[in-house]
Amino acid sequence: MTLTDSRKFLGCSFGLSISAPPAADPGWPGYYGEPAAVINQFVFTEGMNFLFEGGRLVLGHRWHDGSGKWDDRGVLNYLVEKSRDFRSFRPPTPAPDTGEIPPAILNFLAWPDAPPTAAVPEAQRLIAEGILSIEQILPSGFDPALLAAPPPPLQQYARIRALTDMRQRLVAETDFRICIGGAFEKPERRLPGIVEEALLTCAAGKPLYISDAFGGASKALAECLLQRRVKSGEEETFYTPPATADLMLAHANDLPWSSEIEGPSTREGWNAFTWFQSQSLEQIATRAGLTLDQYCQVLAAKDVECAMGWILAGIRNLSAKKP
């Protein structure tokens, strides 16, 4: 008798674009509790589910606080330890093209963030065991020697480019992306991380799931896709702050971006708000394995469990079609 592996997400790679919304965000449902704790618990629960069912997590997170302490909130260690437990009784499947065992968690870091050094033995142990992989992404087009000590304006631009390059890598390595919550108060950014990751995923034609259940940038994204009125303050989520746009344009000739969706988002030129509203919602739903009505349920659901129910249904529909 030949046994088949029953894991639902075997060989699937998941991207989680999730972070706490801004403080006092009116879109945050107060009944959930304190945002940071809720977001961490959500990542624990859903990440563990994907890993248990044979999936891989592909993340773009800096796993330390400002002091450099490794994995300050314990999110990564928790998931990696669970991955070790799962692999002890449900062995991982080798990649069909190389025969190698892929890491359960793949983490990219945008320059100048760097992988943990030998001074963090727990991280090195996890990497040595093949459960965790961490890779730094350099900004494309930059001379590595220049990155050793760039002047402040160029350093800021290099960071913006590295974040975009990192997110392009995230898209390339994932089969599905889930966007929930998200901050949008960083003035030095090109676009909020969740908006940029959703933009690059959608542009690549990959399955994208967005829910406004936790408020934040994802709520603004959902309302934009649903062609609803986006509040003036939330509309700024889709635009590059003027000073950052000027900085990017000042370096555009010497260090250009590869396409307009990687450039500044401005009211006078290309912008993410108009781009998202020009996309076919029915086509996005089809790529997500859902009907248009089901996808609208995901976008508008105020209960995160309801949203995740539809999201997992779409992922299962697509996974069932994979050879």
C-alpha positions as CSV (number, residue, x, y, z in Angstrom):
1,M,0.0,0.0,0.0
2,T,1.3,3.4,-0.9
3,L,0.8,6.1,1.7
4,T,0.1,9.7,0.6
5,D,1.0,12.8,2.6
6,S,-2.2,14.3,3.9
7,R,-0.8,17.8,4.7
8,K,-3.0,20.4,3.0
9,F,-0.3,23.0,2.2
10,L,2.6,20.7,1.4
11,G,5.1,22.6,-0.8
12,C,3.3,25.9,-0.5
13,S,5.1,29.1,0.5
14,F,3.2,31.7,2.5
15,G,3.9,35.4,2.9
16,L,2.4,37.2,5.9
17,S,2.2,41.0,5.6
18,I,1.0,41.8,9.1
19,S,1.9,44.4,11.7
20,A,0.1,46.5,14.3
21,P,-1.9,49.4,13.0
22,P,-1.1,53.0,14.1
23,A,-1.9,53.9,17.7
24,A,-5.5,54.9,18.3
25,D,-6.5,53.7,14.8
26,P,-10.3,54.1,14.6
27,G,-10.3,51.0,12.3
28,W,-8.9,48.8,15.1
29,P,-11.7,46.7,16.7
30,G,-11.3,47.4,20.4
31,Y,-12.8,44.0,21.4
32,Y,-9.7,42.2,20.1
33,G,-7.4,43.8,22.8
34,E,-4.0,45.4,22.7
35,P,-2.9,45.6,19.0
36,A,0.7,44.4,19.3
37,A,-0.2,41.4,21.4
38,V,-3.1,40.5,19.1
39,I,-0.9,40.7,16.0
40,N,1.8,38.5,17.6
41,Q,-0.8,35.9,18.6
42,F,-2.2,36.0,15.1
43,V,1.2,35.3,13.6
44,F,1.8,32.5,16.1
45,T,-1.5,30.8,15.3
46,E,-1.6,31.2,11.5
47,G,2.1,30.6,11.1
48,M,2.0,27.4,13.1
49,N,-1.0,26.2,11.1
50,F,0.8,26.7,7.8
51,L,3.9,25.0,9.1
52,F,2.0,22.1,10.6
53,E,0.3,21.5,7.2
54,G,3.6,21.3,5.3
55,G,3.9,25.0,4.3
56,R,6.8,27.3,4.4
57,L,6.9,30.8,5.8
58,V,8.7,33.5,3.9
59,L,9.1,36.7,6.0
60,G,10.8,40.1,5.7
61,H,11.2,41.0,9.3
62,R,13.9,42.4,11.5
63,W,13.8,40.1,14.4
64,H,15.4,42.4,17.0
65,D,14.6,45.7,18.8
66,G,16.6,48.9,18.6
67,S,19.2,47.6,20.9
68,G,20.0,44.7,18.6
69,K,18.6,42.0,20.9
70,W,17.8,38.9,18.9
71,D,14.0,38.1,18.4
72,D,12.9,40.5,21.2
73,R,9.3,39.3,21.2
74,G,10.0,35.6,20.7
75,V,7.9,35.3,17.5
76,L,10.6,33.7,15.4
77,N,11.9,31.4,18.1
78,Y,8.4,30.2,18.8
79,L,7.7,29.3,15.1
80,V,11.1,27.7,14.6
81,E,10.7,25.5,17.7
82,K,7.3,24.4,16.4
83,S,8.9,23.7,13.0
84,R,11.4,21.4,14.8
85,D,8.6,19.6,16.6
86,F,6.6,19.1,13.4
87,R,9.6,17.8,11.5
88,S,10.3,15.2,14.3
89,F,7.2,13.3,13.4
90,R,6.2,14.6,9.9
91,P,9.5,14.6,7.9
92,P,9.8,17.5,5.4
93,T,9.6,16.7,1.7
94,P,12.7,17.3,-0.5
95,A,12.4,19.9,-3.2
96,P,11.6,18.1,-6.5
97,D,14.3,20.0,-8.5
98,T,17.2,19.7,-6.1
99,G,16.4,16.9,-3.7
100,E,17.3,19.2,-0.8
101,I,15.2,19.9,2.3
102,P,14.1,23.5,2.1
103,P,14.1,25.6,5.3
104,A,10.7,25.9,7.1
105,I,11.2,29.6,7.5
106,L,13.0,31.9,5.0
107,N,13.7,35.4,6.3
108,F,15.0,38.2,4.2
109,L,16.5,41.4,5.6
110,A,16.8,44.7,3.8
111,W,20.2,46.4,4.0
112,P,21.6,47.7,6.3
113,D,19.9,45.1,8.5
114,A,22.1,42.0,8.7
115,P,21.8,38.4,9.8
116,P,22.7,37.6,13.4
117,T,26.3,37.1,14.1
118,A,28.1,34.3,15.9
119,A,27.3,36.2,19.1
120,V,23.8,34.9,18.8
121,P,24.2,31.2,19.2
122,E,20.5,30.3,19.2
123,A,20.1,31.9,15.7
124,Q,23.2,30.1,14.4
125,R,21.9,26.8,15.7
126,L,18.6,27.2,14.0
127,I,20.3,28.1,10.7
128,A,22.7,25.1,11.1
129,E,19.8,22.8,11.6
130,G,18.3,23.9,8.2
131,I,15.1,25.0,9.7
132,L,15.8,28.7,9.3
133,S,17.5,30.7,6.5
134,I,18.3,34.4,6.8
135,E,19.6,36.4,3.9
136,Q,20.5,40.1,3.6
137,I,19.2,41.9,0.4
138,L,21.4,44.7,-0.9
139,P,20.0,47.6,-3.0
140,S,20.3,46.8,-6.6
141,G,22.7,49.0,-8.7
142,F,24.7,50.1,-5.7
143,D,28.5,49.6,-5.5
144,P,29.0,47.4,-2.4
145,A,32.0,49.5,-1.5
146,L,29.8,52.6,-1.4
147,L,27.4,51.0,1.0
148,A,30.2,50.7,3.6
149,A,29.8,54.4,4.6
150,P,27.3,56.2,2.3
151,P,26.5,59.9,3.0
152,P,23.1,60.3,4.8
153,P,20.9,61.1,1.8
154,L,22.3,58.3,-0.2
155,Q,22.0,56.0,2.8
156,Q,18.3,56.8,3.0
157,Y,17.8,56.1,-0.7
158,A,19.8,52.9,-0.5
159,R,17.5,51.7,2.3
160,I,14.4,52.5,0.3
161,R,15.8,50.6,-2.7
162,A,16.8,47.7,-0.5
163,L,13.3,47.4,1.0
164,T,11.7,47.3,-2.5
165,D,14.3,44.7,-3.7
166,M,13.7,42.7,-0.5
167,R,9.9,42.8,-1.2
168,Q,10.4,41.7,-4.8
169,R,12.3,38.7,-3.5
170,L,9.5,38.0,-1.0
171,V,7.0,37.9,-3.9
172,A,9.3,35.7,-6.0
173,E,9.6,33.1,-3.1
174,T,5.9,33.0,-2.1
175,D,2.8,31.3,-3.5
176,F,0.3,33.3,-1.4
177,R,0.3,36.6,0.4
178,I,-2.0,37.6,3.3
179,C,-2.2,41.3,4.2
180,I,-3.8,42.3,7.6
181,G,-3.3,45.4,9.7
182,G,-0.3,47.5,9.0
183,A,1.2,50.8,10.1
184,F,1.5,53.8,7.8
185,E,3.2,56.5,10.0
186,K,6.8,56.3,8.8
187,P,7.7,59.5,6.9
188,E,10.9,58.2,5.4
189,R,9.2,55.3,3.6
190,R,8.4,55.0,-0.1
191,L,5.1,53.2,0.7
192,P,4.0,51.4,3.8
193,G,5.4,47.9,3.8
194,I,2.0,46.2,3.5
195,V,1.0,48.4,0.6
196,E,4.2,47.8,-1.2
197,E,4.1,44.1,-0.7
198,A,0.4,44.0,-1.9
199,L,1.3,46.1,-4.9
200,L,4.3,43.9,-6.0
201,T,2.3,40.7,-5.4
202,C,-0.7,41.9,-7.4
203,A,1.6,43.2,-10.2
204,A,3.2,39.7,-10.4
205,G,-0.2,38.1,-10.8
206,K,0.1,36.0,-7.6
207,P,-2.8,35.2,-5.1
208,L,-3.3,38.2,-2.8
209,Y,-5.6,38.3,0.2
210,I,-6.4,41.6,2.0
211,S,-8.7,42.1,5.0
212,D,-9.6,45.2,6.9
213,A,-10.4,43.2,10.1
214,F,-7.5,44.8,12.0
215,G,-7.7,48.3,10.4
216,G,-4.5,50.0,9.4
217,A,-3.0,50.1,5.9
218,S,-4.9,46.9,4.9
219,K,-8.2,48.6,5.7
220,A,-7.3,51.4,3.3
221,L,-6.3,48.9,0.7
222,A,-9.6,47.0,1.0
223,E,-11.6,50.2,0.7
224,C,-9.6,51.3,-2.3
225,L,-10.2,47.9,-4.1
226,L,-13.9,48.1,-3.3
227,Q,-14.0,51.5,-4.8
228,R,-15.2,53.0,-1.5
229,R,-14.4,56.5,-0.3
230,V,-11.0,56.4,1.4
231,K,-10.6,59.0,4.2
232,S,-8.2,61.8,3.4
233,G,-5.8,60.8,6.1
234,E,-5.9,57.1,5.0
235,E,-5.5,58.1,1.3
236,E,-2.0,59.4,2.2
237,T,-1.1,55.7,2.7
238,F,-0.8,55.3,-1.1
239,Y,1.6,58.3,-1.7
240,T,5.3,58.7,-1.1
241,P,6.0,61.6,1.3
242,P,7.1,64.7,-0.7
243,A,10.6,64.8,0.8
244,T,11.2,61.1,0.1
245,A,9.8,61.5,-3.4
246,D,12.3,64.3,-4.0
247,L,15.1,62.2,-2.7
248,M,14.2,59.4,-5.0
249,L,13.9,61.6,-8.0
250,A,17.3,63.2,-7.2
251,H,19.0,59.9,-7.6
252,A,16.8,58.5,-10.4
253,N,19.3,59.1,-13.2
254,D,22.3,57.5,-11.5
255,L,20.5,54.7,-9.6
256,P,17.1,54.2,-11.3
257,W,14.3,51.8,-10.4
258,S,13.3,49.0,-12.8
259,S,9.7,50.1,-13.4
260,E,7.2,52.8,-12.4
261,I,5.7,50.6,-9.6
262,E,9.1,50.7,-7.9
263,G,9.3,54.5,-8.1
264,P,7.8,57.3,-6.0
265,S,4.0,57.4,-5.8
266,T,2.9,61.0,-6.4
267,R,-0.4,62.8,-7.1
268,E,1.1,64.4,-10.2
269,G,2.4,61.1,-11.7
270,W,2.1,57.4,-11.3
271,N,0.6,56.5,-7.9
272,A,-0.4,53.4,-6.1
273,F,-4.0,54.6,-5.3
274,T,-5.0,55.0,-8.9
275,W,-3.1,51.8,-9.8
276,F,-5.0,49.7,-7.3
277,Q,-8.4,51.2,-8.3
278,S,-7.6,50.3,-12.0
279,Q,-7.2,46.6,-11.2
280,S,-9.9,44.2,-12.0
281,L,-11.3,43.0,-8.7
282,E,-12.8,39.9,-10.4
283,Q,-9.4,39.0,-11.8
284,I,-7.8,39.4,-8.4
285,A,-10.5,37.2,-6.9
286,T,-10.0,34.5,-9.5
287,R,-6.2,34.4,-8.9
288,A,-7.1,34.0,-5.2
289,G,-9.2,30.9,-5.9
290,L,-12.5,32.7,-4.9
291,T,-15.5,34.1,-6.6
292,L,-15.9,37.9,-6.7
293,D,-18.5,37.8,-3.9
294,Q,-16.3,35.6,-1.7
295,Y,-13.3,37.9,-2.2
296,C,-15.4,40.9,-1.3
297,Q,-16.3,39.0,1.9
298,V,-12.6,38.8,2.7
299,L,-12.0,42.5,2.0
300,A,-15.0,43.7,4.1
301,A,-15.1,41.1,6.9
302,K,-14.9,42.8,10.3
303,D,-14.1,39.5,12.0
304,V,-10.7,38.1,11.4
305,E,-11.8,34.5,11.8
306,C,-14.4,35.0,9.1
307,A,-11.8,36.6,6.8
308,M,-9.3,33.7,7.4
309,G,-12.1,31.2,6.7
310,W,-12.5,32.6,3.2
311,I,-8.7,33.0,2.7
312,L,-8.0,29.4,3.6
313,A,-10.8,28.2,1.4
314,G,-9.2,30.1,-1.6
315,I,-5.8,28.7,-0.8
316,R,-7.2,25.1,-0.6
317,N,-9.0,25.7,-3.9
318,L,-5.7,26.7,-5.6
319,S,-3.6,24.0,-3.8
320,A,-6.0,21.3,-5.0
321,K,-5.3,22.3,-8.6
322,K,-1.5,22.1,-8.2
323,P,0.1,19.1,-9.9
